[in-house]
């Protein structure tokens, strides 16, 4: 379902305030959602202000070029909004819709133990990447003495490579050679 970054306190990062727009308190938003404007589907946003996540209400938004601009409640001038530039935009996990059957959020796959059909443990999913043709799991085997097998890149292709996923028990079975 696409890349989802999460913070140590489980907030899900969706973008950041990238700059100021005009003099009436509007800010530019860099969105990591696809398409970019989908970030507006997850209101309220939480901004990391002084080390704490604070809910911010968007009162106006517009597309602007290839990006977005927004204005927050109580941000009526450029000086007030200037303090928001560079701040990360996040949401709480419960703001995401449930994944459809057979679909997974990347955040739910990270940390799963990965074994192949022969029962050989390949490691744990440390991150996910989007390559264009399909998503790829970065499977880290921290116990590997062979540096070339520390991280394996395994395509996330359901049925063909990914045979079974059990989120509740924290594991995945893949059709992948342990020597590759």
Buried (B, 14 or more C-beta within 10 A) or exposed (E): BEBBBBEEEEBBBBBBBBBBBEEEBBBBBBBBBEEBBEBBEBBBBBBBEEEEBEEBEBEEBEEEEEBBBBBBEEBEEBEEBBEBEEBBBBBBEEBBEEEEEEEBBBBBBBEBBBBBEEEEBBBBBBBBEEEEEEBBBBBBBEEBEEEEBBBBEBBBBEEEBBBEBEBEEEBBBBBBEBEE
